[in-house]
Amino acid sequence: MNRATTIPSGARGAISDASSRLLSLDALRGLAVAGMILVVSPGDWNKAYAPLKHAPWDGWTLADMVFPTFLFSVGLAIALSFAKLAQNRRAAGIKIVRRCAALIALGLVLNALPYFDLAHLRLPGILQRIALCYALAASLCLATASTGPDGCAAVNRRALLIAMAIVLLGYWALLAWVPVPGVGAGHLDPDGNLASWIDRGVFTVPHLWPYGTNAAGTVVYDSEGLLSTLPATVNVLVGVLAGTVLRANPDASKGRPFLLAAAIGLMGIGLALDPIFVINKRIWTSSFALFSSGFSLGVLVVLSALLDRGPAPLPHALMLPFRVLGGNAILAFTLSQILSAIGGVPFIASPEGPMTPQGWGDGLAGAVIADPYLASFACALGILGLVVLALLPLHHRGLHVRL
């Protein structure tokens, strides 16, 4: 455990005093975690509101913006802790490898819940992607670091921009021109795209996301696959660049207009590319990486305007649950995954036979809320409330669990 005040947890290292005043960082991470919980915790999967459902394939919904925002916040933390991280490159490399391994191990354990069926254990996953994206982004920042005006190591913005362009254009070229055996090149459907083909070959079908199916119901892809981790790393790098702007402007107000313009620009470019390289979260297309990065950046600007401009009791009070979640983001996610796993196990007795806690909760909510969609959403809010309450004592004591 680490005792702190407003410093975000997760893959981030120590943050400077100036950055610790940016309460928007915890709030942004907390919003992402809250979004994850609301998306995966409905009382009835068939009664979830449309914005809380992922796009089936092409296109996007609000739910599709949640995970990219978490990755973006990881990049922010890298930027704000970079000066200290780069003081000892060897120690930094060891720290990156250790955190990456710990996140992957935790992700595999959570994927194995509740039955630990290793023959069908999903190998990719959310924490695995966070780990790999963090490791790639942090390593790139260290490898290309420049010397700042104060003589300390600084993030090399130009190098990161070049790297981002290479990754996005390269990924586009790979999916467009590299032929998939038996299918050909340029196919972006669930079966025929290059990213899905690689995942089926590397991980094998029994170890992919069980809901990554084609029209026939056959598992063919994983939404956190191997090749698509490369464009997902761009979301982290955009967060790094945003963090350098905030670090250069400790009061945050001077950097917000630039960040807002960048957010609008990124979303605009993503939408403009959509007819050419469709926006798709499942395989994390280059257009999706740009659009979702702009979305996350826009949310950060709004939160910064609310929380980082001085005393503002109402916004701070309203954002408290998200700051609680953001201060212990990995722990919050872990608790939500455990609750989700338990919620699907049928062990509650009923006249019709064993019932899952999820079904029981939905029935209880449905007894007092007539609208089945609202009742289902109330169950998700209940899970979210439980996680916040569990972490509230840690928040009050300034304790942040980190890997």
C-alpha positions as CSV (number, residue, x, y, z in Angstrom):
1,M,0.0,0.0,0.0
2,N,1.0,3.6,-0.6
3,R,-0.1,6.5,1.6
4,A,-0.9,9.6,-0.5
5,T,-3.5,12.3,-0.9
6,T,-4.7,12.9,-4.4
7,I,-2.2,10.9,-6.4
8,P,-3.7,8.4,-8.9
9,S,-3.0,4.7,-8.4
10,G,-2.3,2.0,-11.0
11,A,0.7,2.0,-13.4
12,R,2.1,5.4,-12.6
13,G,4.9,5.9,-10.1
14,A,5.2,9.0,-7.9
15,I,3.8,12.3,-9.2
16,S,5.0,15.8,-8.6
17,D,3.4,18.2,-6.1
18,A,2.1,20.2,-9.0
19,S,0.4,17.2,-10.5
20,S,-1.1,16.1,-7.2
21,R,-3.4,19.2,-7.4
22,L,-5.0,17.9,-10.6
23,L,-7.9,16.2,-9.1
24,S,-9.3,15.6,-12.6
25,L,-6.9,12.7,-13.1
26,D,-8.5,10.6,-10.4
27,A,-11.9,11.6,-11.5
28,L,-11.2,10.7,-15.1
29,R,-9.9,7.3,-14.1
30,G,-12.8,6.8,-11.7
31,L,-15.3,7.7,-14.5
32,A,-13.7,5.0,-16.7
33,V,-13.9,2.4,-13.9
34,A,-17.5,3.4,-13.1
35,G,-18.3,3.0,-16.8
36,M,-16.8,-0.5,-16.9
37,I,-18.8,-1.5,-13.9
38,L,-22.1,-0.2,-15.3
39,V,-21.5,-1.9,-18.6
40,V,-20.7,-5.3,-17.2
41,S,-23.2,-5.4,-14.3
42,P,-26.8,-5.1,-15.6
43,G,-29.5,-7.1,-13.9
44,D,-30.5,-8.5,-17.2
45,W,-28.2,-8.4,-20.2
46,N,-31.2,-8.2,-22.5
47,K,-32.5,-5.1,-20.7
48,A,-29.5,-2.8,-20.9
49,Y,-29.7,0.7,-22.2
50,A,-28.2,1.1,-25.7
51,P,-25.4,3.5,-24.7
52,L,-24.2,0.8,-22.2
53,K,-23.9,-1.8,-24.9
54,H,-20.9,-2.2,-27.1
55,A,-21.4,-1.8,-30.8
56,P,-21.8,-5.3,-32.3
57,W,-19.0,-4.7,-34.8
58,D,-18.5,-1.4,-36.7
59,G,-19.4,1.9,-35.1
60,W,-19.3,3.1,-31.5
61,T,-21.3,3.7,-28.4
62,L,-20.6,5.4,-25.1
63,A,-19.6,2.0,-23.7
64,D,-16.9,1.8,-26.3
65,M,-15.3,4.9,-25.0
66,V,-14.8,3.5,-21.5
67,F,-11.7,1.3,-21.9
68,P,-9.9,3.8,-24.2
69,T,-10.4,6.4,-21.5
70,F,-8.7,4.2,-18.9
71,L,-5.7,3.7,-21.2
72,F,-5.6,7.4,-21.8
73,S,-5.4,8.0,-18.1
74,V,-2.5,5.5,-17.8
75,G,-0.7,7.8,-20.3
76,L,-1.4,10.8,-18.2
77,A,0.1,9.1,-15.2
78,I,3.3,8.1,-17.1
79,A,3.8,11.8,-18.2
80,L,3.3,13.2,-14.7
81,S,5.7,10.7,-13.1
82,F,8.2,10.6,-16.0
83,A,11.0,12.8,-14.5
84,K,11.3,10.5,-11.5
85,L,10.9,7.3,-13.5
86,A,13.7,8.3,-15.9
87,Q,16.2,9.1,-13.1
88,N,17.4,5.5,-13.2
89,R,16.7,3.8,-16.5
90,R,17.7,0.3,-15.3
91,A,15.4,0.5,-12.2
92,A,12.7,2.0,-14.4
93,G,12.9,-1.0,-16.8
94,I,12.7,-3.4,-13.9
95,K,9.7,-1.6,-12.6
96,I,7.9,-1.6,-15.9
97,V,8.5,-5.4,-16.4
98,R,7.3,-6.1,-12.8
99,R,4.1,-4.1,-13.2
100,C,3.4,-5.6,-16.6
101,A,3.9,-9.1,-15.2
102,A,1.7,-8.4,-12.1
103,L,-1.1,-7.0,-14.2
104,I,-1.1,-9.9,-16.6
105,A,-1.1,-12.4,-13.7
106,L,-4.0,-10.7,-12.0
107,G,-5.8,-10.5,-15.3
108,L,-5.5,-14.3,-15.9
109,V,-6.7,-15.0,-12.4
110,L,-9.8,-12.8,-12.9
111,N,-10.4,-14.4,-16.3
112,A,-10.3,-17.8,-14.6
113,L,-13.1,-16.9,-12.1
114,P,-15.3,-18.5,-11.0
115,Y,-14.6,-22.1,-12.1
116,F,-10.9,-22.0,-13.0
117,D,-11.4,-24.0,-16.2
118,L,-7.9,-23.8,-17.5
119,A,-8.7,-25.6,-20.8
120,H,-10.9,-22.6,-21.7
121,L,-9.1,-19.9,-19.9
122,R,-9.2,-16.6,-21.8
123,L,-5.6,-15.5,-22.3
124,P,-6.1,-11.9,-23.5
125,G,-8.1,-9.5,-21.4
126,I,-8.5,-6.0,-20.1
127,L,-5.7,-6.0,-17.5
128,Q,-3.4,-7.9,-20.0
129,R,-4.0,-5.1,-22.5
130,I,-3.4,-2.4,-19.9
131,A,-0.2,-4.1,-19.0
132,L,1.2,-4.4,-22.5
133,C,0.1,-0.9,-23.6
134,Y,1.7,0.5,-20.4
135,A,4.9,-1.4,-21.0
136,L,5.1,-0.3,-24.7
137,A,4.3,3.3,-24.0
138,A,6.6,3.7,-20.9
139,S,9.5,1.9,-22.7
140,L,9.1,4.1,-25.7
141,C,9.1,7.2,-23.6
142,L,12.3,6.1,-21.9
143,A,14.0,5.1,-25.1
144,T,13.3,8.4,-26.8
145,A,13.6,10.7,-23.8
146,S,15.2,14.1,-24.4
147,T,16.8,16.5,-21.9
148,G,14.4,19.3,-20.6
149,P,15.4,22.9,-19.8
150,D,16.0,21.9,-16.2
151,G,18.5,19.2,-17.2
152,C,16.2,16.4,-16.3
153,A,14.8,13.7,-18.7
154,A,11.7,14.8,-20.5
155,V,9.2,13.2,-22.8
156,N,10.2,13.6,-26.5
157,R,6.9,14.8,-28.0
158,R,8.2,14.7,-31.6
159,A,9.4,11.1,-31.2
160,L,6.0,10.0,-29.8
161,L,4.1,11.7,-32.6
162,I,6.3,10.0,-35.2
163,A,5.8,6.6,-33.4
164,M,2.0,7.1,-33.2
165,A,1.9,7.9,-37.0
166,I,3.9,4.8,-37.8
167,V,1.7,2.6,-35.6
168,L,-1.6,3.9,-37.0
169,L,-0.5,3.9,-40.6
170,G,1.2,0.6,-40.2
171,Y,-1.8,-1.1,-38.6
172,W,-4.0,0.3,-41.3
173,A,-1.6,-1.1,-44.0
174,L,-1.4,-4.5,-42.3
175,L,-5.2,-5.0,-42.1
176,A,-5.7,-3.6,-45.6
177,W,-2.9,-5.3,-47.6
178,V,-1.6,-8.4,-45.8
179,P,-3.7,-11.4,-47.0
180,V,-5.3,-13.8,-44.5
181,P,-4.8,-17.4,-45.6
182,G,-7.9,-18.7,-47.4
183,V,-9.6,-15.3,-47.2
184,G,-7.4,-12.6,-48.8
185,A,-6.5,-9.1,-47.8
186,G,-8.6,-6.1,-46.7
187,H,-11.4,-8.0,-45.0
188,L,-12.6,-6.4,-41.8
189,D,-15.3,-8.8,-40.8
190,P,-15.0,-10.9,-37.6
191,D,-13.7,-13.9,-39.4
192,G,-11.4,-12.5,-42.1
193,N,-9.5,-9.7,-40.5
194,L,-5.7,-10.2,-39.9
195,A,-5.9,-9.4,-36.2
196,S,-8.5,-12.1,-35.5
197,W,-6.5,-14.6,-37.6
198,I,-3.4,-13.9,-35.6
199,D,-5.2,-14.3,-32.3
200,R,-6.7,-17.7,-33.4
201,G,-3.2,-18.9,-34.3
202,V,-1.4,-17.6,-31.2
203,F,-3.9,-18.1,-28.5
204,T,-6.1,-20.8,-30.1
205,V,-9.9,-20.6,-30.2
206,P,-10.5,-22.2,-26.7
207,H,-8.5,-19.4,-25.1
208,L,-10.2,-16.5,-26.8
209,W,-13.1,-14.3,-25.5
210,P,-16.1,-16.6,-25.6
211,Y,-18.4,-13.8,-26.8
212,G,-16.2,-12.9,-29.8
213,T,-18.4,-14.8,-32.3
214,N,-19.3,-14.5,-35.9
215,A,-22.9,-14.6,-37.4
216,A,-22.9,-18.4,-37.0
217,G,-22.0,-18.3,-33.3
218,T,-18.4,-19.5,-33.7
219,V,-15.7,-17.9,-31.6
220,V,-13.4,-16.2,-34.1
221,Y,-11.9,-13.1,-32.4
222,D,-10.9,-11.5,-29.1
223,S,-11.7,-7.8,-28.4
224,E,-8.4,-7.4,-26.5
225,G,-6.3,-9.3,-29.1
226,L,-2.5,-9.2,-29.7
227,L,-2.1,-7.2,-32.9
228,S,-4.7,-4.6,-31.9
229,T,-2.7,-3.8,-28.8
230,L,-0.5,-1.7,-31.0
231,P,-3.1,0.9,-32.0
232,A,-4.5,0.8,-28.4
233,T,-1.0,1.9,-27.2
234,V,-1.6,5.1,-29.2
235,N,-4.4,6.0,-26.7
236,V,-1.8,5.8,-23.9
237,L,0.6,7.9,-25.9
238,V,-2.0,10.6,-26.5
239,G,-2.5,10.6,-22.7
240,V,1.3,11.0,-22.3
241,L,1.3,14.0,-24.6
242,A,-1.7,15.5,-22.7
243,G,0.1,15.0,-19.5
244,T,3.2,16.9,-20.7
245,V,0.9,19.9,-21.4
246,L,-0.6,19.7,-17.9
247,R,2.8,19.3,-16.4
248,A,4.0,22.4,-18.2
249,N,1.0,24.4,-16.9
250,P,0.6,23.4,-13.3
251,D,-2.6,25.5,-12.9
252,A,-4.1,23.6,-15.8
253,S,-6.0,26.6,-17.1
254,K,-3.4,27.7,-19.7
255,G,-3.3,24.3,-21.3
256,R,-7.0,23.6,-21.5
257,P,-7.7,25.6,-24.7
258,F,-5.0,23.7,-26.6
259,L,-6.1,20.4,-25.2
260,L,-9.7,21.1,-26.2
261,A,-8.7,22.0,-29.7
262,A,-6.6,18.8,-29.9
263,A,-9.6,16.8,-28.7
264,I,-11.9,18.2,-31.3
265,G,-9.2,17.6,-34.0
266,L,-8.6,14.0,-33.0
267,M,-12.4,13.2,-33.0
268,G,-12.8,15.0,-36.4
269,I,-9.9,13.0,-38.0
270,G,-11.3,9.8,-36.6
271,L,-14.8,10.5,-38.1
272,A,-13.2,11.7,-41.4
273,L,-11.3,8.4,-41.7
274,D,-14.4,6.3,-40.8
275,P,-15.5,5.8,-44.5
276,I,-12.0,4.6,-45.4
277,F,-11.0,2.7,-42.3
278,V,-14.1,2.1,-40.3
279,I,-14.3,3.0,-36.6
280,N,-14.3,-0.4,-34.8
281,K,-13.4,-1.1,-31.2
282,R,-13.3,-4.9,-31.5
283,I,-10.2,-4.7,-33.6
284,W,-9.2,-1.2,-32.5
285,T,-8.9,0.4,-35.9
286,S,-6.7,3.4,-36.4
287,S,-9.8,5.6,-36.8
288,F,-11.2,4.3,-33.5
289,A,-7.9,5.0,-31.7
290,L,-7.9,8.6,-32.9
291,F,-11.6,9.2,-32.2
292,S,-11.6,7.6,-28.7
293,S,-8.4,9.5,-27.8
294,G,-10.1,12.7,-28.7
295,F,-13.2,11.7,-26.7
296,S,-11.0,11.0,-23.6
297,L,-9.1,14.2,-24.0
298,G,-12.4,16.2,-24.2
299,V,-13.6,14.6,-21.0
300,L,-10.3,15.4,-19.2
301,V,-10.7,19.1,-20.3
302,V,-14.2,19.2,-18.8
303,L,-13.1,17.6,-15.5
304,S,-10.1,19.9,-15.3
305,A,-12.3,22.9,-15.7
306,L,-14.5,21.7,-12.9
307,L,-11.9,20.4,-10.4
308,D,-8.6,22.0,-11.1
309,R,-9.5,25.7,-11.0
310,G,-9.6,26.2,-7.2
311,P,-12.2,25.7,-4.5
312,A,-15.5,24.5,-6.0
313,P,-17.5,22.6,-3.3
314,L,-20.3,21.3,-5.5
315,P,-18.3,19.8,-8.4
316,H,-15.9,18.3,-5.8
317,A,-18.7,16.7,-3.9
318,L,-20.4,15.4,-7.0
319,M,-17.1,13.9,-8.2
320,L,-16.2,12.2,-4.9
321,P,-17.4,8.7,-5.9
322,F,-15.3,8.9,-9.0
323,R,-12.3,10.1,-7.1
324,V,-12.7,7.2,-4.7
325,L,-12.7,4.8,-7.7
326,G,-9.9,6.6,-9.5
327,G,-7.7,6.6,-6.4
328,N,-7.8,2.8,-6.3
329,A,-8.7,2.0,-9.9
330,I,-7.1,-1.5,-10.2
331,L,-8.6,-2.6,-6.9
332,A,-12.0,-1.2,-7.9
333,F,-11.8,-3.1,-11.2
334,T,-10.8,-6.3,-9.4
335,L,-13.6,-6.1,-6.9
336,S,-16.1,-5.5,-9.7
337,Q,-14.8,-8.5,-11.6
338,I,-15.1,-10.7,-8.5
339,L,-18.7,-9.5,-7.9
340,S,-19.5,-10.1,-11.6
341,A,-18.1,-13.7,-11.4
342,I,-20.0,-14.5,-8.3
343,G,-23.2,-12.9,-9.8
344,G,-23.3,-15.5,-12.5
345,V,-23.0,-18.6,-10.2
346,P,-26.4,-20.2,-9.5
347,F,-26.5,-21.0,-5.8
348,I,-29.5,-19.1,-4.5
349,A,-32.4,-21.4,-3.8
350,S,-35.8,-20.6,-5.5
351,P,-38.9,-22.6,-6.3
352,E,-37.7,-22.9,-9.9
353,G,-34.3,-24.2,-8.9
354,P,-30.9,-22.5,-8.2
355,M,-30.8,-18.8,-9.1
356,T,-27.8,-16.6,-9.7
357,P,-27.3,-13.5,-7.5
358,Q,-27.6,-11.4,-10.7
359,G,-31.0,-12.9,-11.5
360,W,-32.1,-12.5,-7.8
361,G,-31.0,-8.9,-7.8
362,D,-32.8,-8.2,-11.0
363,G,-36.0,-9.8,-9.7
364,L,-35.8,-7.8,-6.5
365,A,-35.3,-4.5,-8.4
366,G,-38.1,-5.5,-10.8
367,A,-40.5,-5.8,-7.9
368,V,-40.1,-2.1,-7.0
369,I,-39.3,-0.6,-10.4
370,A,-41.8,-1.2,-13.2
371,D,-39.5,-0.3,-16.1
372,P,-37.4,-3.5,-16.7
373,Y,-34.5,-1.4,-18.2
374,L,-34.4,0.9,-15.3
375,A,-34.5,-2.1,-12.9
376,S,-31.6,-3.7,-14.7
377,F,-29.7,-0.4,-14.6
378,A,-30.5,-0.1,-10.8
379,C,-28.7,-3.5,-10.3
380,A,-25.6,-2.1,-12.0
381,L,-25.8,1.0,-9.8
382,G,-26.0,-1.2,-6.8
383,I,-22.8,-3.0,-7.8
384,L,-21.1,0.4,-8.4
385,G,-22.3,1.6,-5.0
386,L,-20.9,-1.5,-3.3
387,V,-17.5,-1.0,-4.8
388,V,-17.4,2.7,-3.9
389,L,-18.4,2.0,-0.3
390,A,-15.7,-0.7,0.0
391,L,-13.0,1.7,-1.2
392,L,-14.3,4.8,0.7
393,P,-12.3,4.0,3.9
394,L,-9.1,3.7,1.9
395,H,-9.9,7.0,0.2
396,H,-10.4,8.8,3.6
397,R,-7.2,7.5,4.9
398,G,-5.3,8.4,1.7
399,L,-4.4,4.8,1.0
400,H,-3.8,3.7,-2.6
401,V,-3.2,0.0,-3.5
402,R,-0.8,-0.3,-6.5
403,L,0.9,-3.1,-8.2
